[in-house]
Amino acid sequence: MRALLWVVFVLVVLVAIPLLVRIPINLNDYRGVVADKASELLDRKVTIDGDVFVTTSLWPVIEMQGLHISNAPGFSGDTLAELKHARVSVGVISALYGRLRIREVKVEGLTLNLELNEAGDANWVLFDASEATAEPVESKPAASGAPQDGKALRADAFAIDVLELHDIDAGYLNAGVGEEQRFHIDQCIGSAGSGEPMHLDLEGSFLNEAYTLGVDANSLAEFLGPQQSRIALTLDIAGTHSKLEGSRSMRNGKYAMDLQVDMEVADLSDLNDLLGIVLPPLTDIQLSTHLTAEPGRAALESLNAVIGDSSLAGKLIITQEAQRPKVQLTLQAKTIQLDDFIVEGYGEAAPAENDTPDESDTTKENDTPEGAAESSAAERPRLYDPEALQRLDVQAEIQIDELLSGDDNLGNGELVLSLEDGRINVEPLRLQAPGGELLVELSVKPGTVKTPGRLRMLLDEFDFSVLARHLRPGTDLGGVFSVDIDLELHSNGFENIFAGANGYIDLLGVPVNFKAGVIDLWAVNLVSSVVSSSVEDDDASVINCMIGRLTMTKGVVLAEQLAIDTSRIRICGKGDIDFNQRDFDLVMAPVAKRAEFFSLATPLAVKGDFSDFGIGPKGGVVAVGTTAVKFAVSPITTPIKRVFKGSLPEDGADMCGLPIGPRTGELEAVVGC
């Protein structure tokens, strides 16, 4: 009997020593066994290339270097994780009760390759989610809040008291969306004690932008398991503060999100690097919405956005189609303040090349230098550049209840917009303003080749005073202008949209309080014009109207009717504008409404490239000499002209009432021109 007691005592001592005394053990000879057990536990192949040490106690410490975890089948990459050094302390007592209690996890140097494949499976899920699709065993009704899919884990099944991660490089790939995105975690500090909420604080960088991220969940087991889990995220990056709170669950074996999202954006253009696109520098943006997301679909319901003094509400749905994501957007704008969206410099670009290839021209070689092509590819695209337009398809409907420009109410309107395979269709943009109605229809496909398109624009007697006050606050300038444009386009984008176009462009403006001023010096009595311009005169000459009826053929505009009428003179124009070569050749000639003494009336030529042109007398020195002779002999010729030649109406009624719009025949020249 005594011998048996000694045996029991010795066994107890032998068991108690490694549990109570800290004994370091080198397990390098057993790395293969450890890797095999880890592979079995994680259902992924695990290899260990570095040292492995275990320090025995009730809280044994495992230190490991050179760990490699392979990806599960069904994912693109070979590696899920690679580890330089880790230290983990695990509780023995809790393990006896079926719970994994970790006192500390300290990691230095970790690379993660996270992936969501096209089937919606995530490679970081450590528990088999296939059970979620199995037929449930009949049992008593689950308590409120019990998981609806998958095998739930107890809240205390997995816990970490202290978590410290340093120098973590992680990549995320959504196989159904696009390219892999990688980010760096400088440090991640957190805890998820037994039965306690999980909390993580992360600091790092993403695409050279520093960020801080906070993550909260009910428990670590709930966060990692397949059951429904509460989750809260706070993110600060590139001047943008985001807060997401809600739940993550599993539906039909796939993870889904249900979150309330609130965002504050200081400057939208600060997100250029993150999104890989040039955004307009809109400021003071607030966004709130209810986000639901599952593999292949995301919806932003109850979407509310405030940009400065503008407010919009609606919903947005994103679905993953075969070619590219499709966005369906419906917005109701209570107020749109144009001042919030007018930004200087955005959209400016170098002029388009003149030798843009046609769709049918497949033999022309690309003579762009290799270095220039690389430089262009490195530039981020703007929203309307081909690279950006090919990323997704869009169907959008926007209703505007009140459109403001400063203090002016422009009325209400609607925009129906679609983007499909890189083609923009506006069908239509309609603005119902107090002073007139604007209608725009557009179809254009920016790209490397020219494609057919269309532009239709109607503006009927729009009140010009709104635009005048926007350009010069407090001005009394005003009037109305009308526009009628109908063009069949053949272009490769917006920079030179009229190149190759056919149709017409008609404009008619009737300004108010626009003084003719120095214009009259051009063709009327020089002495009386100088005197009248130097004193206040209620009957001073004013601009009556302006008309331009331009016919376009293959990108070349012919001015059929082009004139400006003032109380004293009529300025007539003729010539052409070539949008293919990006130059113009126009002549503007003043005609006094009645013969005048000492009148200059020298025709002016406007000629050159769009960005570099000159203005001078038509005919050069000869024209100046001819003008000097006419000026000198005007006291003799003027009385004769006044007797035998009629005059034009002072109010320009014969010109200002001319119609614009579709051609019914060849246009006659403006009277006097």
ZITAZI-V379979 format. One record per residue. RES is the residue in one small letter. PHI is phi in whole degrees, 0 to 359 (* if undefined). OMEGA is omega in whole degrees, -180 to 180 (* if undefined). Layout:
res->{RES:RES}
phi->{PHI:PHI}
omega->{OMEGA:OMEGA}
This chain:
res->{m:r:a:l:l:w:v:v:f:v:l:v:v:l:v:a:i:p:l:l:v:r:i:p:i:n:l:n:d:y:r:g:v:v:a:d:k:a:s:e:l:l:d:r:k:v:t:i:d:g:d:v:f:v:t:t:s:l:w:p:v:i:e:m:q:g:l:h:i:s:n:a:p:g:f:s:g:d:t:l:a:e:l:k:h:a:r:v:s:v:g:v:i:s:a:l:y:g:r:l:r:i:r:e:v:k:v:e:g:l:t:l:n:l:e:l:n:e:a:g:d:a:n:w:v:l:f:d:a:s:e:a:t:a:e:p:v:e:s:k:p:a:a:s:g:a:p:q:d:g:k:a:l:r:a:d:a:f:a:i:d:v:l:e:l:h:d:i:d:a:g:y:l:n:a:g:v:g:e:e:q:r:f:h:i:d:q:c:i:g:s:a:g:s:g:e:p:m:h:l:d:l:e:g:s:f:l:n:e:a:y:t:l:g:v:d:a:n:s:l:a:e:f:l:g:p:q:q:s:r:i:a:l:t:l:d:i:a:g:t:h:s:k:l:e:g:s:r:s:m:r:n:g:k:y:a:m:d:l:q:v:d:m:e:v:a:d:l:s:d:l:n:d:l:l:g:i:v:l:p:p:l:t:d:i:q:l:s:t:h:l:t:a:e:p:g:r:a:a:l:e:s:l:n:a:v:i:g:d:s:s:l:a:g:k:l:i:i:t:q:e:a:q:r:p:k:v:q:l:t:l:q:a:k:t:i:q:l:d:d:f:i:v:e:g:y:g:e:a:a:p:a:e:n:d:t:p:d:e:s:d:t:t:k:e:n:d:t:p:e:g:a:a:e:s:s:a:a:e:r:p:r:l:y:d:p:e:a:l:q:r:l:d:v:q:a:e:i:q:i:d:e:l:l:s:g:d:d:n:l:g:n:g:e:l:v:l:s:l:e:d:g:r:i:n:v:e:p:l:r:l:q:a:p:g:g:e:l:l:v:e:l:s:v:k:p:g:t:v:k:t:p:g:r:l:r:m:l:l:d:e:f:d:f:s:v:l:a:r:h:l:r:p:g:t:d:l:g:g:v:f:s:v:d:i:d:l:e:l:h:s:n:g:f:e:n:i:f:a:g:a:n:g:y:i:d:l:l:g:v:p:v:n:f:k:a:g:v:i:d:l:w:a:v:n:l:v:s:s:v:v:s:s:s:v:e:d:d:d:a:s:v:i:n:c:m:i:g:r:l:t:m:t:k:g:v:v:l:a:e:q:l:a:i:d:t:s:r:i:r:i:c:g:k:g:d:i:d:f:n:q:r:d:f:d:l:v:m:a:p:v:a:k:r:a:e:f:f:s:l:a:t:p:l:a:v:k:g:d:f:s:d:f:g:i:g:p:k:g:g:v:v:a:v:g:t:t:a:v:k:f:a:v:s:p:i:t:t:p:i:k:r:v:f:k:g:s:l:p:e:d:g:a:d:m:c:g:l:p:i:g:p:r:t:g:e:l:e:a:v:v:g:c}
phi->{*:297:296:295:297:297:297:298:300:298:297:298:297:297:284:288:302:291:277:258:251:280:240:285:232:274:251:301:288:245:302:297:294:299:297:296:296:295:298:293:291:270:60:214:288:238:232:231:256:257:283:228:234:231:251:284:174:294:236:300:250:248:242:216:227:70:271:227:244:282:286:284:301:97:239:287:275:272:242:270:208:226:234:276:209:216:227:228:243:244:278:283:300:297:296:295:260:80:240:260:251:246:287:208:229:234:233:231:79:225:244:240:238:271:213:244:280:296:278:88:272:252:282:269:284:271:247:291:277:294:297:294:264:285:292:290:283:298:206:293:305:286:292:301:90:290:295:265:226:80:267:286:254:296:300:260:289:213:215:228:285:225:234:226:238:224:56:251:247:232:237:231:234:258:300:271:244:182:285:291:246:244:218:242:249:293:204:225:242:187:203:208:294:300:71:248:298:269:218:229:239:240:227:180:215:220:51:68:252:289:217:232:223:246:233:230:211:297:198:293:298:292:294:272:279:276:283:297:222:286:216:221:232:232:225:237:202:51:72:243:251:233:228:234:214:169:221:241:220:239:233:54:81:239:285:222:239:221:226:268:242:230:227:230:245:287:211:298:290:293:267:304:295:292:265:67:208:270:259:292:282:282:239:57:253:233:224:220:196:254:259:238:219:212:307:89:204:220:227:251:267:50:282:231:230:235:236:62:264:263:223:223:217:165:211:220:235:241:237:269:267:297:272:199:298:243:247:244:236:232:228:241:262:293:217:238:259:302:301:288:247:272:234:278:91:290:94:289:210:293:303:293:291:283:259:299:291:274:306:280:268:257:257:291:282:272:262:289:302:300:296:293:295:294:296:293:294:284:283:286:284:278:302:258:282:306:299:284:291:278:283:200:254:223:233:228:229:234:255:244:282:215:249:246:231:65:267:270:267:274:107:229:192:212:224:247:231:226:227:220:53:83:264:264:235:255:213:244:253:234:233:258:256:303:259:157:238:247:228:229:235:214:221:207:234:297:178:270:235:280:226:295:197:207:227:232:220:232:225:252:48:283:289:288:298:298:295:298:291:292:282:221:306:88:288:258:292:196:120:230:216:235:225:223:235:218:229:268:272:208:224:244:155:273:299:221:294:271:297:82:279:230:144:215:229:240:221:217:237:236:283:233:67:265:286:290:49:293:301:294:299:292:221:258:306:300:294:291:292:296:296:292:280:258:231:289:213:295:259:298:297:232:278:280:193:222:225:217:241:243:255:247:229:51:86:249:265:250:278:280:225:214:202:234:245:242:297:243:223:231:259:252:237:204:133:216:234:251:281:285:269:59:213:214:217:238:232:246:236:277:230:293:290:215:302:236:285:50:264:277:52:272:298:249:253:245:213:139:283:305:261:207:228:234:235:197:295:293:94:67:297:298:296:296:296:297:297:297:295:299:298:289:267:301:298:269:278:298:302:294:296:293:282:260:242:287:245:273:298:297:273:66:301:293:260:290:263:294:280:232:126:306:280:251:174:289:281:272:294:297:304:91:255}
omega->{180:179:179:179:178:178:179:-180:-179:180:179:179:-179:178:-175:-177:-179:179:-175:-178:-179:-178:178:-179:177:-177:-179:179:-177:-179:180:180:179:-180:179:179:178:178:179:-178:-175:-177:178:-179:-179:174:-180:-178:-178:-178:176:178:174:174:-173:172:173:174:-178:-179:178:176:-173:175:175:180:177:178:-179:178:174:177:178:179:-169:-176:178:-171:171:-176:172:-173:175:-178:178:176:-176:176:-173:179:-180:-176:-179:179:178:179:176:179:177:-178:-178:-179:179:171:177:-175:176:178:-178:175:-180:175:-177:-176:171:-174:-175:177:180:179:-179:-177:-180:179:-174:-177:-175:-179:-178:178:-178:-178:-179:179:-179:176:-178:-177:178:179:-180:177:179:180:177:-178:-180:-179:173:178:-175:174:176:-178:-179:-177:-176:-177:176:-179:-179:178:177:178:180:176:-179:176:-175:175:179:179:170:-172:-179:-175:-175:-174:179:175:-179:178:-176:176:176:176:175:-179:180:179:177:-177:-178:180:-178:178:175:176:178:172:-177:173:-180:-179:177:-177:177:176:178:180:167:-176:173:-179:178:176:-178:179:179:-180:180:-180:-177:-176:-176:-177:178:-176:172:-179:177:-179:170:-175:174:-180:176:178:-179:177:-178:176:180:-178:180:-176:172:-176:178:179:-180:177:-178:180:179:-179:176:-168:167:-174:175:-178:172:-177:180:-179:-175:-178:175:-179:-176:-178:-178:-175:178:-177:179:-180:177:-178:176:-175:175:-179:175:-176:173:-178:174:-175:169:-176:174:-178:177:-178:174:-178:173:179:180:-178:177:-179:176:178:-176:178:-179:180:-179:178:179:180:-179:180:178:176:179:178:-176:-175:-174:177:177:-178:174:-174:175:-177:171:-177:177:179:172:176:-177:-180:180:-174:179:-179:-178:174:-178:179:178:-179:177:180:179:179:-178:-174:177:-177:176:178:-175:-177:-177:-176:-176:-178:177:-177:178:179:-177:-180:180:179:179:179:-180:-179:-179:-178:177:-180:171:-176:-176:175:-176:-178:-180:-176:-180:-175:-176:172:-174:167:-175:173:-178:175:-178:-180:-177:179:-176:168:-172:178:-177:177:-179:178:-180:-177:178:177:173:-172:174:176:-178:-179:177:-180:178:176:173:-170:-4:161:-177:178:178:-177:178:-177:-180:-178:178:177:179:171:-173:171:-178:179:175:-180:-179:179:179:180:178:178:-179:174:176:-178:177:176:-172:175:179:-178:-176:-175:179:179:-180:179:177:-180:-178:-179:178:-179:176:178:-179:-179:179:174:-179:-180:174:-178:176:-175:167:-173:173:-170:179:178:-173:-174:179:-171:-176:179:179:-175:176:179:-179:174:-180:179:176:179:177:-176:177:179:173:-180:179:174:-173:180:-178:178:-175:-170:-178:-179:-174:-177:-177:179:179:-179:-176:-180:-177:178:177:-177:179:-180:-180:-179:180:175:-179:-178:177:180:174:176:-170:177:-176:177:-179:175:179:-176:174:-179:179:174:-179:-175:173:-178:173:-179:-172:-178:173:-179:-177:-180:174:-179:-178:176:-177:180:176:178:179:175:179:-179:-176:174:177:-177:179:177:178:-178:167:-178:-175:172:175:180:179:175:178:177:179:177:175:-171:175:179:-180:-176:-178:-177:-179:178:-180:-180:178:-179:174:-175:180:-180:179:178:178:179:180:179:179:180:-176:-175:-177:178:-180:-174:-175:179:-179:180:-179:-180:-170:-177:-179:-179:177:-179:-177:-178:177:-175:-178:-179:-174:179:180:180:171:179:-176:-180:173:-180:180:-177:176:179:176:180:-178:-179:*}
